[in-house]
Structure formats: structure tokens, C-alpha cells
Amino acid sequence: MKKILLIDDDESIQLLYHAELTDMGYEVAQAYDGVQGLAILETFQPDLVILDINMPNMNGLEVLRRLKEAHPDLPVLLSSAYHQYKEDFSSWASDAYIVKSSDMTELKEAVRGFLG
């Protein structure tokens, strides 16, 4: 079973994404900030990381930088409520960027593209 690490401080997004991704057949671990996400990463060993940008303790762009330094081949999908980060040079290290929406089509397609 493919594994996804979801790092997002928004509880409603966590609930929505977790439900959808587990229904798709993936094992999902959840972290509510970047520090927790980096800690879980080492033991959970995901096949994909879905990462928010605006979070407490460590923002997603810093988490992305650290993830790519330690695991350059691990795909990271940035999921943000804000379009403007898509133009931020720091976000270009991600493998995909989606804007959060209640319509899960784009997220599901991106996940399938990475994990099948």
C-alpha cells in the first residue's frame, strides 16, 4: 500500500484529505505542523508528501527545503489556499502545486499521477 504524509495545520483540510485519500486506498499519516511532519517522515517513510505552506512553528517552504535536501527523490505536492505562492521561487522545488478546494478532483489526479 502506498503511503502519504499529509502536513497541514487546518483540521478541516486534514479530515477531508484523509477521508478522500484513504478511500482511494492509500495509508495516510497526519502532521499538524512542519516540525511534527519532519519527525514523522523518518519513521513513516511516505511515497508522497502533501504539504501546506502557511503553518505554525515552521512554514511549508522551509519544510520543503529540508525535505528535498534529505530526500531529493520524494515527491512533494504543495497544497495552499493562496495562488501567489505558486510564483514564489521557493515553491518551485515542489513536484506539484494545487490550490485548496472543496472539489477534490485536482488533488486526486495529482496523487494518482505520482502514485498510480
JORATA-V186461 format. One record per backbone hydrogen bond with DSSP energy under -1.0 kcal/mol. CO is the residue of the C=O (numbers start at 0). NH is the residue of the N-H. E is the energy in kcal/mol with one decimal. If there is no record, write none. Layout:
co/nh/e
CO/NH/E
CO/NH/E
This chain:
co/nh/e
1/26/-2.5
2/46/-3.1
2/47/-1.1
3/28/-2.5
4/49/-2.8
5/30/-2.6
6/51/-2.5
9/13/-2.4
10/14/-2.5
11/15/-2.4
12/16/-3.1
13/17/-2.5
14/18/-2.2
15/19/-2.3
16/20/-3.0
17/21/-2.5
18/22/-1.9
19/23/-1.2
20/25/-2.1
21/24/-1.4
26/3/-2.9
28/5/-2.9
30/7/-2.3
32/36/-2.3
33/37/-2.5
34/38/-1.7
35/39/-2.5
36/40/-2.2
39/43/-2.9
40/44/-1.8
47/4/-2.5
48/76/-3.2
49/6/-3.1
50/78/-2.9
52/54/-1.0
52/59/-3.1
55/57/-2.1
58/62/-2.0
59/63/-3.0
60/64/-2.0
61/65/-2.3
62/66/-3.0
63/67/-2.6
64/68/-1.8
65/69/-2.1
66/70/-3.2
70/73/-1.7
74/48/-2.1
75/94/-2.7
75/95/-1.1
76/50/-2.7
77/97/-2.7
79/99/-2.5
82/85/-2.0
83/86/-1.2
87/90/-1.6
88/91/-1.2
90/93/-1.9
95/77/-2.7
97/79/-2.1
103/107/-2.8
104/108/-2.6
105/109/-2.2
106/110/-2.7
107/111/-2.7
108/112/-2.1
109/113/-1.5
110/114/-3.0
111/115/-2.4
